[in-house]
């Protein structure tokens, strides 16, 4: 994925270099699928399926009726699923929602969410709500640079335009809610039915942050610069960089704490401990 | 009878506390300034219904500055608090003066003469820079510093091991990006209000502001925070991470309203106030930029607060 991005940035010397660079989106999705299999194990298909369904449904409803994103829009590409949305756009939703979900998990200061649940149910629900809100912002903030770049380059057209560089504000609310709702369903399900996925705090754990930075800031930052709209890049950096900086801090701290070399979502032991100690 | 006894007991406790002068005056001042600044902002947003409501609204900046001053003295100590605010004000004065008089680093701009609104008093400028503007820098940077510290504490690490000079740049970067996001909303509004304007017909690409201005301010704040945090850590290391030292970083799992207040002040100070102004100027796009930039840091701060609060309660349950 990183090589594909580099291939697109540096002058083309190698054969098929540009073709390789154009596959960035597909390579990103491939990375996300492998990463999800590692972190979510048997629940990866559930998450990825949910993300794909939410993204695809929102796109189909948006292009047909103007729902979710506030007004109708259409893609200018010729190859489209049902004549409405390019396949590459549909599968990119998997990458967007998964990257948001996993970066929030990196930032998440709680080692074990359900240890909180034992204290109060309301607290655990508010916590999940806050995590999903963060997921929503991660997706929305990515679109703050992505949408103006694509609208400017003619990738898609908003029927009535909008206040934010030709993009309607409702579009961003839509992006927020698609990611928020998807992860809220999955996080609530995980809260009710916890599963054992011990995660090693290594480079792979941190990799989604780099993927998000390459996808959001480097790729579209360069495109906006090339287009002569550096303001898109400065907005993109300012709204995405807090996540990247805080996730990096979190990674550093989690890695340097000996007991956090792996984060386990298996809370059975903790619940038993709390129950045993609580009854004494 | 029982109720009467309880009331008597409470009254006796209050009287005893008063007699012993056992009142934390600083906490009282922080709470009063917090409530007043919220009321002052409400006074601005609501239409005038009571006498002097407008004047009370104009006091908002000063009330926030008061809050910041008391909060910093309470949570990082008198010496550090005054040093922090002094450093911010001096650095901002150098930066603004360099820009307004020589066009250094941030482009050449001039502050307009805005008539002072409180009881017709004149506007004060220091070397051509409004005093209010200097206060604003100290407020934004201090609130960002509090948010970053809360986020850091949420990870509940052993500070004697993790709090190193190597970590300072990470913390300073987070401080700087939080302040940069404040500027992303406030600067275009200030341009709209003609509070300052670029000379020589310069029209920047970001709502009239040159992009390099944001980058330069980011670097300036990084430098301020890098210096202050290094100085602060030096003091902490000298005292060998003594938990009795007045420092936000050494508060550990102890959370109180003091930790969460800066999050709300930040939202009111930067987002609600300027968001309302953006709406007045019909710039809903700026509200989007402000929300996208500022709310996530506040949410992460809230997560940290929750973890500190609820995990502590979990510890009580398990008796750990």
Boltz contact constraints between the chains, C-beta under 6 A:
constraints:
  - contact:
      token1: [A, 109]
      token2: [B, 154]
      max_distance: 6.0
  - contact:
      token1: [A, 109]
      token2: [B, 155]
      max_distance: 6.0
  - contact:
      token1: [A, 109]
      token2: [B, 303]
      max_distance: 6.0
  - contact:
      token1: [A, 109]
      token2: [B, 304]
      max_distance: 6.0
  - contact:
      token1: [A, 109]
      token2: [B, 307]
      max_distance: 6.0
  - contact:
      token1: [A, 110]
      token2: [B, 307]
      max_distance: 6.0
  - contact:
      token1: [A, 115]
      token2: [B, 314]
      max_distance: 6.0
  - contact:
      token1: [A, 116]
      token2: [B, 310]
      max_distance: 6.0
  - contact:
      token1: [A, 119]
      token2: [B, 310]
      max_distance: 6.0
  - contact:
      token1: [A, 119]
      token2: [B, 313]
      max_distance: 6.0
  - contact:
      token1: [A, 119]
      token2: [B, 314]
      max_distance: 6.0
  - contact:
      token1: [A, 123]
      token2: [B, 310]
      max_distance: 6.0
  - contact:
      token1: [A, 127]
      token2: [B, 306]
      max_distance: 6.0
  - contact:
      token1: [A, 130]
      token2: [B, 299]
      max_distance: 6.0
  - contact:
      token1: [A, 130]
      token2: [B, 302]
      max_distance: 6.0
  - contact:
      token1: [A, 130]
      token2: [B, 303]
      max_distance: 6.0
  - contact:
      token1: [A, 133]
      token2: [B, 299]
      max_distance: 6.0
  - contact:
      token1: [A, 134]
      token2: [B, 299]
      max_distance: 6.0
  - contact:
      token1: [A, 137]
      token2: [B, 296]
      max_distance: 6.0
  - contact:
      token1: [A, 141]
      token2: [B, 292]
      max_distance: 6.0
  - contact:
      token1: [A, 144]
      token2: [B, 292]
      max_distance: 6.0
  - contact:
      token1: [A, 163]
      token2: [B, 284]
      max_distance: 6.0
  - contact:
      token1: [A, 163]
      token2: [B, 285]
      max_distance: 6.0
  - contact:
      token1: [A, 164]
      token2: [B, 285]
      max_distance: 6.0
  - contact:
      token1: [A, 164]
      token2: [B, 288]
      max_distance: 6.0
  - contact:
      token1: [A, 169]
      token2: [B, 284]
      max_distance: 6.0
  - contact:
      token1: [A, 169]
      token2: [B, 288]
      max_distance: 6.0
  - contact:
      token1: [A, 172]
      token2: [B, 288]
      max_distance: 6.0
  - contact:
      token1: [A, 230]
      token2: [B, 205]
      max_distance: 6.0
  - contact:
      token1: [A, 230]
      token2: [B, 211]
      max_distance: 6.0
  - contact:
      token1: [A, 231]
      token2: [B, 205]
      max_distance: 6.0
  - contact:
      token1: [A, 231]
      token2: [B, 206]
      max_distance: 6.0
  - contact:
      token1: [A, 234]
      token2: [B, 206]
      max_distance: 6.0
  - contact:
      token1: [A, 234]
      token2: [B, 211]
      max_distance: 6.0
  - contact:
      token1: [A, 234]
      token2: [B, 214]
      max_distance: 6.0
  - contact:
      token1: [A, 235]
      token2: [B, 289]
      max_distance: 6.0
  - contact:
      token1: [A, 238]
      token2: [B, 180]
      max_distance: 6.0
  - contact:
      token1: [A, 238]
      token2: [B, 181]
      max_distance: 6.0
  - contact:
      token1: [A, 238]
      token2: [B, 184]
      max_distance: 6.0
  - contact:
      token1: [A, 238]
      token2: [B, 293]
      max_distance: 6.0
  - contact:
      token1: [A, 239]
      token2: [B, 292]
      max_distance: 6.0
  - contact:
      token1: [A, 239]
      token2: [B, 293]
      max_distance: 6.0
  - contact:
      token1: [A, 241]
      token2: [B, 177]
      max_distance: 6.0
  - contact:
      token1: [A, 242]
      token2: [B, 177]
      max_distance: 6.0
  - contact:
      token1: [A, 242]
      token2: [B, 296]
      max_distance: 6.0
  - contact:
      token1: [A, 242]
      token2: [B, 297]
      max_distance: 6.0
  - contact:
      token1: [A, 245]
      token2: [B, 173]
      max_distance: 6.0
  - contact:
      token1: [A, 245]
      token2: [B, 174]
      max_distance: 6.0
  - contact:
      token1: [A, 245]
      token2: [B, 177]
      max_distance: 6.0
  - contact:
      token1: [A, 246]
      token2: [B, 300]
      max_distance: 6.0
  - contact:
      token1: [A, 249]
      token2: [B, 170]
      max_distance: 6.0
  - contact:
      token1: [A, 253]
      token2: [B, 155]
      max_distance: 6.0
  - contact:
      token1: [A, 253]
      token2: [B, 157]
      max_distance: 6.0
  - contact:
      token1: [A, 253]
      token2: [B, 162]
      max_distance: 6.0
  - contact:
      token1: [A, 256]
      token2: [B, 162]
      max_distance: 6.0
  - contact:
      token1: [A, 257]
      token2: [B, 157]
      max_distance: 6.0
  - contact:
      token1: [A, 274]
      token2: [B, 317]
      max_distance: 6.0
  - contact:
      token1: [A, 274]
      token2: [B, 318]
      max_distance: 6.0
  - contact:
      token1: [A, 277]
      token2: [B, 318]
      max_distance: 6.0
  - contact:
      token1: [A, 277]
      token2: [B, 319]
      max_distance: 6.0
  - contact:
      token1: [A, 278]
      token2: [B, 317]
      max_distance: 6.0
